[in-house]
């Protein structure tokens, strides 16, 4: 259980206590690396439903009741693996179920490896009025809405596409607190633009022939989400060289992998999340997978930071993206306690010290 009176994002040790107490029920033993420094990987259950449209149950209905309202097209068994087709929407039961204490709430996000293959994943709960949120004292099953946007994916029972972060009380840092933290431990290797989070800018410029991004190819082959290092990047993405103009034009409904211009750091006693797109920043969406664990870009010897990899999709109109343009903000939250293991320190973390990097599925 969370330490009495402690507010903040729960570390792995507190999540483990919730599992031991039965507040988080798993379908079987905890899987290797399922427990991260400040989150729990959620795993797909045995059944999925192809649905006509995305939906929220509303505060008066369960997910099962909504699935029975004529929204379900057919049921899919994941026991022996199944293909989730791009352009389709699925609701998948998760193996995990929660009975949260009155002081604990939850928030979910796609995993980094999920966002980087353009799979849109959102958590759904019974009586839920918002995606990716679990209210305090919620007792019930969990579901994932899964919508592959560019590539069809092969999944199976136990595959992990999203992660759950648990919080006790209010833990978000105010701007003044983020500025003070930046003075103590630099959060970004550039002047900090802090306004509801640390401003993150995109890198477009580079040396001649430098690869500054990847654009997804249409009609590529299937991606097995449980097969790391199995694919050739060029079969799925087209490399983008640094343009002489210093800008690129995002085509509507195309998917891009870009990187932040600055390196970012999340100190050990904090966690961070990339905030949802502000329409005032432009007609595009950045970063499906928003959780940054304690220790991202940080080391005890020095803190050089790591680049944020940005999953970018334009909306209805072509949009110019220039080098150094503000594209997102990284909001920081205090931890209830420092995790025993930090991201990239004692863990084989896939993206520590990263520059521009595709998901772990690619060689």
N, C-alpha and C positions, 0 to 999 in steps of 0.2 A: 504494500500500500504506500501512497505518497507520505513523506515525512509530515507529521502534524504541523500545520501552520506555515509550511513552505509553499510559496507560490512560484510558478515558473513552468517551463517545459520539462516534462519528466524525462530523466535519463534512463538508459537501458536497465539499470539496476532496479529502479522503481517500476518500470514496465514488467520486469521479471517477477516482482512481488505481486503485481496485479494478476499475472498468469498463475502464479502459485496459489493465490487466494480464490481463483475461479472467476474473478471479475472480467478477465479475458479468457474465453474458452477457445482452445485450439482443437482441430480435428485429430491431431496426433502429437507426437513429440515435436518440440521446437526444432525447426530445420536449421542446418548450418547457415550462419550469416543472416538468418531471418530477423534477428534482433540487432539493430544498428545503434550508434551512440545516443540518438535522441528519437528513434522511431522504430516501428515494427512493420516489417514487410507483410502485406496482406496477400493471401494466396487464393487462387480460384478453386471453387468447389466442383462438384460433379455435374452440375446442370447449368445451361445457359438458355436464354430465350431470344430468338430473333424477333425484334419488335418493330412496329411501323414507325415509331417516332420516339424521341427522347421524352421523358416525363418525370415529374415529381409526384409522389403519392398525395401530397397535401396533408395537413394536420389531422385529417379525419380518416385516412385510409392507410392500409399496409401496402407494401410492394406487391405481395401476392394478390391482393384484391385488385390492384390496378392492372396487373398482368392478365387477370381474368375479365377485364372490361372490353375485350375485343382488340387490344393492342398487340397481342402475341400472334406472330405468324407461324412459328413452329418452335419446338423444343430441340435443343442440341445437347447430346451427351459429350462430356469432356473426359470420360474415363479413359478412353484409348486415344485421346487427342482429336482435335477438330480444327478446321480452318474457319477463321473469322474473316469474312470478305471485306475488302475496302469499300467504303461508301455505305456500309450497313451499320445499324445500331443494335447492340446486344445488351441484355441485362444478365449478369452472371452472379449466382449465389457464391458467397465467399465462405471459406472454411472456418473463419473466425466469427465468434459471436461475443458481444460485450454486455456486461452489467456494471455500468460505471458508478463510482461513488458520487454523491451529491456535489462534491467539490471539483470533479474532474470532467472536462469536456475533451472532444477530439476534433482533429482536422486532418484531412487526407490530401494527397497529391500523387500524381503519377511518379514513378521512379525515373531517374535520369535516363536509363536505357530505354524506357518506354517512350518518353517524350521525343527522344532523338530519332525514333523511327516513325514519328508522326501518328502515334496512337493516342487518341483522346480518351482518357479514363477519369471517371468521376464516381465518388462514393455516394450511395443512396441508402437511406435508412427508412424503416417504417415511420409513417407520420411525418416524414421529412418535408420541410418547406424550403430547403436550400441544399444544393449539392455540397459534398465534401465537408459537411459539418455533422458532428455528433453532439447533441446537447448533454448537459450535465444530467447524471442519473439515468441516461438512456439504457434500457434493458431490451435487447432484441437482436435480430439477425442483421448482417451487413451484406450489401450487394454492390457490385461495380457495374456502372454503365460503360461499355467499351465500344469505341467507334474508330476503327482503323481508317485513316484518311488517305494515305498514299499507297501503302503496301498491305496486302493481305498477310495475316499472321497465323502461324500454327501454335496453338496453346493446348494445354492439358490440365487435368486436375493437379493442383500444386504449383502451377506457374504463378509467378508474382509480377504484377504490373503496377501496383500502387503501394503506398506506404502510409502508415497512420502515426500521427504525432499527438501525444496526449498532454494536456495542460491543466495545471491547478491554479485557478484564479487568473487575475490580469497579469500578463507578463510582457506585453509589448513595451519597448523603450520609446519614450518621447524624444522629440528632436534634440532637446537640450542634453538628454542623457546619451544619445548617440554621438553628439559632438564631444562630450566629455570622454566617452570611451575611445573615440578616434584620436583624441589628444594623448591618451594613455597607450593605446595599441592601435596603430594606423589600420583602418578598415579598408583603405583603398590607397594605391600607390600614386595618388594624384590629389589635387585639392578636392576636398569632400564637398559635394553639393547635397546637403541634407535637407529634405523637405518631405516628411512622411516616409523616409527611407533614404539610403545612400544612392545617389544617381548613378546609373550604369549606362555607359556610352558604347557604341558599336565600332568595331575596327573594320574599315573598308580599305583604307590605303595600305600600301606595302611596297616592297621592292619589286622590280620587274620580275614577272613570272612567279611571284610569291602567291601561294594559295591562301585566300582570305575567307573562303566559304565553300559550301557544297550545296548544289541544287538537286533535289530529288528527281530521279528519272520516273517517267510514267511507265506503266505496264511492266514493271520489274517482277522478278520471281518472288516466291513465298519467303517469309522470314520466320524461322523457328525461334521463338523467344527464349528457349532454353538451350540454345547452341551458341555459346560465346566463341568468337574468333573463327566462325565457319565461313564467312562470306567475303568476297572481294568487293571493296568499296566502290570501285568504278562500275560495277554491274548495277548499282542502286543509286549512285549519286554522281553528278557531273561536277568536277572540281572547277572552282571559279578563281581565276587569277585576279590580282589587284588591278582595278581599272585605272587607266591614266587620268580619267576625269575626277577620281576621288569619290565617285558615287555609283550606286547600282540602282536599277529600277526593279522593284518587286512586281512580278506579274500576279494578277489575281488568281487565287486558289492554287498557287504553287508553294512548295515547302522548301525552306532554306535552313542550313546550319551555318551560323556565324559565331563570332567570339566577341567578348567585351574588349574594349580598348585598354581598360585598366585591369590590374590584378586585384583580387578581393581577398579579404581575410575574415574568418569567423573565429574569434578567440574562444578558448576552452569553456568559459562559463556562459556562453551565449549560443543561440541558434539563430538562423536567419531564414527568411522566405522572400522570394521574388514576388513583388506585389502584382496583382492583375493589371492588365493594360489600362492606361488612362487614355481615353479617346482624344484628349487634348494633345497627346504625343504623336498622333498620326493614325492613319487607317490601316493598322496592322496589329497582330497579336504576337507577343514575345513570351517565350518560356512557359511551356505546358507544365514542366516539372520544377516546382518552386522551392523545395526544401534544401537548405544548406546546413549540414551537421556541424556541431562544435569541432573545431580543429581544421576546418576546410581552409587550405592555404596558409596554415599556421604551423610553426615548429618552435620548440623551446630554444633552439639555437638562434634562429632568425625567422622573420616573418616576411617572406617575399610575396606571398599571395599566390593565388591561382586565378586564371581567367575563367569567367563564366561563359559557358557555351550557351548560345541563344537559339532556341527553336522559333523560327520566324515564319509567319504566314500572313500575306496581305489579304485585305478584305475585298470589297467589290470593285475597287479601282486600282490601276497601276499606281505605285507610290515610290517616290525617290527617297533612298536611304543614303545619307552622306556620312563620310568618315567623322567620327566624334559626335554623332547625333545621339541625344538622350533617348533611350529606348525603354528603360524600366527602372525600378527602384528596389533596393534590397533593404527590407525592414528587419530589424534585429529584435530578439526576445531574450529575456534572461532565463537561464536554466534554473530549475529548482535545486539542482546539485550538479557538480561537475561529473561527467561520465567517467567510469573507470578506464575506458578506452576511447581515444579520440579518432576522428576521421583521418585516415592517412598515416597515423602514428603506429599503432599496433595492428591495424587492419590492412588487408590487401585491397585498399580502396582504388576503384577503377579510374577515378578522375582527379586524384590529388596531383598538383603540379601541372595541370593540363594547360595546353594552349587550345588550338582548334582541334577538336577530337570528335569523331563519330562514336556511336554507341559501341558497347562491348561485343556486339554481334559481328563486327567487321575486323578483318585481319589488318 
